[in-house]
């Protein structure tokens, strides 16, 4: 999957990265402006990849992995019908809000670091409880 700049902005916004003073609502076009480049650099820094500020192949791959894991985790914990499409759309937003409500977190719809850590902890707890001994969780699930 190749992300458009607009799709990637939605992912950055959903993960809690700053897209400028008006947020995603004021910066949801397909242009790679200063704010978007800064948000991409911050994402790249958190992922320990070169900070180019560009939507390059490695950046897109990391985002796809993170989104796949986020959606799969939400699917396991709150919304079994959530599709794993690697996009931060309305269904993902709703599932994040549902997870936040269920775990007494501020209901923002943003899957920032705190939410992703809590989701990862919940997945680990479910795996221990259900004894999925044949699955290596460390390779399966990374949200941070």
DRENDO-1510 file (C-alpha; in Angstrom, 1 decimal, always signed):
<recs>
REC; n; res; u; v; w
REC; 1; UNK; +0.0; +0.0; +0.0 .
REC; 2; UNK; +1.2; +3.5; -0.9 .
REC; 3; UNK; -0.1; +6.2; +1.3 .
REC; 4; UNK; -1.2; +9.5; -0.1 .
REC; 5; UNK; +0.0; +12.5; +1.9 .
REC; 6; UNK; -3.6; +13.1; +3.0 .
REC; 7; UNK; -4.0; +9.5; +4.2 .
REC; 8; UNK; -0.7; +9.8; +6.1 .
REC; 9; UNK; -1.8; +13.1; +7.7 .
REC; 10; UNK; -4.8; +11.2; +9.0 .
REC; 11; UNK; -2.5; +8.6; +10.5 .
REC; 12; UNK; -0.2; +11.1; +12.1 .
REC; 13; UNK; -3.2; +13.0; +13.5 .
REC; 14; UNK; -4.7; +9.8; +14.9 .
REC; 15; UNK; -1.4; +8.9; +16.5 .
REC; 16; UNK; -1.2; +12.3; +18.2 .
REC; 17; UNK; +1.3; +14.1; +16.1 .
REC; 18; UNK; +0.9; +17.9; +15.7 .
REC; 19; UNK; -0.2; +19.0; +12.2 .
REC; 20; UNK; -0.1; +22.7; +13.0 .
REC; 21; UNK; -2.2; +25.3; +14.8 .
REC; 22; UNK; -5.5; +24.1; +13.2 .
REC; 23; UNK; -4.7; +20.4; +13.5 .
REC; 24; UNK; -5.8; +17.9; +10.9 .
REC; 25; UNK; -9.1; +19.7; +10.2 .
REC; 26; UNK; -7.1; +22.7; +8.9 .
REC; 27; UNK; -4.4; +20.7; +7.3 .
REC; 28; UNK; -6.0; +17.7; +5.6 .
REC; 29; UNK; -5.0; +18.4; +2.0 .
REC; 30; UNK; -2.5; +16.5; -0.1 .
REC; 31; UNK; +0.4; +19.0; +0.3 .
REC; 32; UNK; +3.5; +18.3; +2.2 .
REC; 33; UNK; +3.8; +21.5; +4.2 .
REC; 34; UNK; +6.1; +22.6; +7.0 .
REC; 35; UNK; +3.8; +21.2; +9.7 .
REC; 36; UNK; +3.4; +17.9; +8.0 .
REC; 37; UNK; +7.2; +17.5; +7.5 .
REC; 38; UNK; +7.8; +18.3; +11.2 .
REC; 39; UNK; +5.2; +15.7; +12.2 .
REC; 40; UNK; +6.8; +13.1; +9.9 .
REC; 41; UNK; +10.2; +13.9; +11.4 .
REC; 42; UNK; +8.8; +13.4; +14.9 .
REC; 43; UNK; +7.2; +10.1; +13.9 .
REC; 44; UNK; +10.5; +9.0; +12.3 .
REC; 45; UNK; +12.4; +10.0; +15.5 .
REC; 46; UNK; +10.0; +7.9; +17.6 .
REC; 47; UNK; +10.5; +5.0; +15.2 .
REC; 48; UNK; +14.3; +5.3; +15.2 .
REC; 49; UNK; +14.5; +5.8; +11.5 .
REC; 50; UNK; +16.3; +8.6; +9.5 .
REC; 51; UNK; +14.5; +11.9; +10.1 .
REC; 52; UNK; +13.9; +13.1; +6.5 .
REC; 53; UNK; +10.5; +14.7; +6.9 .
REC; 54; UNK; +9.5; +12.9; +3.8 .
REC; 55; UNK; +6.9; +10.1; +3.3 .
REC; 56; UNK; +9.5; +7.6; +2.1 .
REC; 57; UNK; +9.2; +3.8; +1.8 .
REC; 58; UNK; +10.7; +3.1; +5.3 .
REC; 59; UNK; +8.4; +5.7; +7.0 .
REC; 60; UNK; +5.3; +4.2; +5.2 .
REC; 61; UNK; +6.4; +0.7; +6.2 .
REC; 62; UNK; +6.7; +1.6; +9.9 .
REC; 63; UNK; +3.3; +3.4; +9.8 .
REC; 64; UNK; +1.7; +0.4; +8.1 .
REC; 65; UNK; +3.1; -2.0; +10.8 .
REC; 66; UNK; +2.0; +0.3; +13.6 .
REC; 67; UNK; -1.5; +0.8; +12.1 .
REC; 68; UNK; -1.9; -2.9; +11.5 .
REC; 69; UNK; -0.9; -3.7; +15.1 .
REC; 70; UNK; -3.1; -0.9; +16.5 .
REC; 71; UNK; -6.1; -2.1; +14.5 .
REC; 72; UNK; -5.5; -5.7; +15.3 .
REC; 73; UNK; -5.2; -4.8; +19.0 .
REC; 74; UNK; -8.4; -2.8; +19.0 .
REC; 75; UNK; -10.1; -5.7; +17.1 .
REC; 76; UNK; -9.0; -8.1; +19.9 .
REC; 77; UNK; -10.0; -5.8; +22.8 .
REC; 78; UNK; -13.1; -3.8; +21.7 .
REC; 79; UNK; -14.3; -4.2; +18.2 .
REC; 80; UNK; -14.2; -7.6; +16.6 .
REC; 81; UNK; -15.6; -6.2; +13.3 .
REC; 82; UNK; -12.9; -3.6; +12.9 .
REC; 83; UNK; -11.2; -4.1; +9.5 .
REC; 84; UNK; -7.4; -4.1; +9.5 .
REC; 85; UNK; -6.9; -1.7; +6.6 .
REC; 86; UNK; -3.8; +0.2; +7.9 .
REC; 87; UNK; -5.7; +3.6; +7.7 .
REC; 88; UNK; -6.8; +5.8; +10.5 .
REC; 89; UNK; -10.4; +6.2; +9.5 .
REC; 90; UNK; -13.8; +6.7; +11.3 .
REC; 91; UNK; -14.0; +3.1; +12.5 .
REC; 92; UNK; -10.5; +3.2; +14.0 .
REC; 93; UNK; -11.3; +6.5; +15.6 .
REC; 94; UNK; -14.5; +5.0; +17.2 .
REC; 95; UNK; -12.6; +1.9; +18.3 .
REC; 96; UNK; -9.9; +4.0; +20.0 .
REC; 97; UNK; -12.6; +6.0; +21.7 .
REC; 98; UNK; -14.3; +2.9; +22.9 .
REC; 99; UNK; -11.0; +1.5; +24.2 .
REC; 100; UNK; -10.4; +4.8; +26.0 .
REC; 101; UNK; -13.8; +4.8; +27.6 .
REC; 102; UNK; -13.5; +1.1; +28.7 .
REC; 103; UNK; -10.1; +1.9; +30.4 .
REC; 104; UNK; -11.0; +5.2; +31.9 .
REC; 105; UNK; -8.7; +7.2; +29.7 .
REC; 106; UNK; -9.6; +10.7; +28.3 .
REC; 107; UNK; -11.9; +10.1; +25.3 .
REC; 108; UNK; -10.1; +11.9; +22.5 .
REC; 109; UNK; -9.9; +9.3; +19.7 .
REC; 110; UNK; -6.2; +9.9; +19.6 .
REC; 111; UNK; -4.1; +6.7; +19.9 .
REC; 112; UNK; -1.1; +8.5; +21.5 .
REC; 113; UNK; +1.7; +6.7; +23.4 .
REC; 114; UNK; -0.3; +6.3; +26.6 .
REC; 115; UNK; -3.2; +4.7; +24.7 .
REC; 116; UNK; -0.9; +2.4; +22.7 .
REC; 117; UNK; +1.0; +1.3; +25.9 .
REC; 118; UNK; -2.3; +0.5; +27.6 .
REC; 119; UNK; -3.5; -1.4; +24.6 .
REC; 120; UNK; -0.2; -3.3; +24.4 .
REC; 121; UNK; -0.6; -4.2; +28.1 .
REC; 122; UNK; -4.1; -5.4; +27.6 .
REC; 123; UNK; -3.1; -7.6; +24.7 .
REC; 124; UNK; -0.3; -9.1; +26.7 .
REC; 125; UNK; -2.8; -9.7; +29.6 .
REC; 126; UNK; -5.2; -11.4; +27.2 .
REC; 127; UNK; -2.4; -13.6; +25.7 .
REC; 128; UNK; -1.3; -14.7; +29.2 .
REC; 129; UNK; -4.9; -15.4; +30.2 .
REC; 130; UNK; -5.7; -17.4; +27.1 .
REC; 131; UNK; -2.4; -19.2; +27.0 .
REC; 132; UNK; -1.4; -18.5; +23.5 .
REC; 133; UNK; +1.9; -20.3; +24.1 .
REC; 134; UNK; +2.6; -21.0; +20.4 .
REC; 135; UNK; +2.6; -17.2; +19.5 .
REC; 136; UNK; +5.7; -15.1; +20.2 .
REC; 137; UNK; +4.1; -11.8; +21.3 .
REC; 138; UNK; +7.2; -9.7; +21.0 .
REC; 139; UNK; +7.4; -10.2; +17.3 .
REC; 140; UNK; +3.6; -10.1; +16.8 .
REC; 141; UNK; +2.8; -6.8; +18.5 .
REC; 142; UNK; +4.6; -3.6; +18.7 .
REC; 143; UNK; +2.7; -0.4; +19.3 .
REC; 144; UNK; +5.3; +2.0; +20.6 .
</recs>
